[in-house]
Structures are given as C-alpha cells and as structure tokens.
Amino acid sequence: MTTSSLTPATDVDPAFWRDRRVLITGHSGFKGAWLALWLQSLGARVTGFSVGSPTDPSMYELARVGEGMQSIDGDVCEPDAIAAAVAATEPDVIVHMAAQPLVRRAFEDPRETYATNVMGTVNVLDAVRRHPDGSERSSS
C-alpha cells in the first residue's frame, strides 16, 4: 500500500455525523466541550453526560456549549445513571471522555481516580451491553 492511497486522518465526512445521535460522557470537560461544539457544527444531535463543569470558569460555560445540545447530569461511577442515559438517548455513537485526569489528584485520591477512570469505563460498556441498540463503540 502506498501513502498516496491512504486517506489522511484529518478527513471528516460531515454527512456521517449529520443527524447522528451522539452521547458524549465528560462533555463539560475541556476536550469534551470542544468535541461537543465540533459535532454540533457537523450537524450531530449531541447529548452530554457529566457531573458538571470541572473548573470555574469553564470552557463549557464560556463557549456556551450547552446551548446547542441536551445535557444530563450524572456520574459514570453510577451504573444505573449511565445506563438510564444510554436508554433514554438511544445514541448511534458513544464517545467516552469522562475521566479524572489530574495527576496530583490521582496521587491524593487514587481510589477516586480508579473508580472514575476504570470502573466508569466498565459502567459505560455495561450500559451499552444492556442497551445494544446499535451504538458504535469508541473510547478515548
């Protein structure tokens, strides 16, 4: 295979995202907020699931990300909460970005970091398993 036959990773087909139901966990974080804005601009119907804005002020609030999407307050550490969000939104695509990303905080409270980053991912995957309505699986 030659490099000229490869499609660059930067090519995004807006038609793929148009009217696609997307659930983003961690949508109020910095990267999740940018992803939500981008997918909204591509015509996706975006729903976010998070415990709230991680900072004050936050990019999510300053950029008014929530104005163009539905937001569900919830914690990926609560299996029933994420399962209810998946069932209610019936997403075509789930992008799991919820995390506890701060290194200092991870040292101070490793159990919370493990619960969020590992068990939160387990809970998202289990929610998809419990409601397998064709969601495409993606995890950051």
Beta strands, then each sheet from edge to edge (+ up, - down):
strand 1: 21-25
strand 2: 45-50
strand 3: 70-73
strand 4: 93-96
strand 5: 136-139
sheet 1: 3+ 2+ 1+ 4+ 5+
end
